[in-house]
């Protein structure tokens, strides 16, 4: 006897391909867009404008679609996560891209799954698997190779920006683990929007004592800078995020995690072909080592389940 309930239709192959193209290319190209912006706009101010604007748009969109407004305890969680995940990750990222190539920034940002796995296993009582050891070692070796690459501004090796990028990835990983235990809105767009907004507020406030407003001039804002900011707000922060959330419900997590090692490749190729960045042997070696480390970690069954 028929139950009378029609099975849910599987998403079309075209929609799935478009969603993957969004998270691969929109997120991968965001690093070059950041480099274009910070060449003209002070970094913390630029990051604050990006996430405050994107968060407001996403908040209004989620509200219009009927998402419940956050409760007070959810706002408190968003304050913490916005400061740790957005301010402490994207602040160093925007600042570092004044000094290092966008491709290098993308490669180091790919280490986030490695730190999440490391911190997760640190909290557990189980034996550390060999894949995690190998993945972490390869990731750090990749960063060491990248540290031999001259900076974007000068021919000197820039170690401080690399350290800032590493601190940012660790902050995002810590925030990711905290987000699993903190109360947040059930709607993922609503949860993301309030974290973006409050992270943008934190970045903007920090930019005040850093002198970003005094150093900013509207005269240096050209069409490339405006296009890059619109791209970051609409393309990388909203369209790609929406595609990611949709894929969470329509595809396997192991396949979705592939963005972690596809984005750096796209960022490096775009930085080389469109941004005039050098594709040196150190960059290629560093990228290969980091991606080997990320793949090794992402193949962990427990991480796949998470």
Secondary structure, 3 states (H helix, E strand, C coil): CCCCCCCCCCCCHHHHHHHHHHHHHHHHHHHHHHHHHHCCCCHHHHHHHHHHHHHHHHHHHHHHCCCCCCCHHHHHHHHHHHHHHHHHHHHHHHHHCCCCCHHHHHHHHCCHHHHHHHHHHHHCCCCCCHHHHHHHHHHHHHHHHHCCCECCCCCCECHHHHHHHHHHHHHHHHHHHHHCCCCCCCCHHHHHHHHHHHHHHHHHHHHHHCCHHHHCCHHHCCHHHHHHHHHHHHHHHHHHHHHHHHHHCCCCHHHHCCHHHHHHHHHHHHHHHCCCCCCCHHHHHHHHHHHHHHHHHHCCHHHHHC
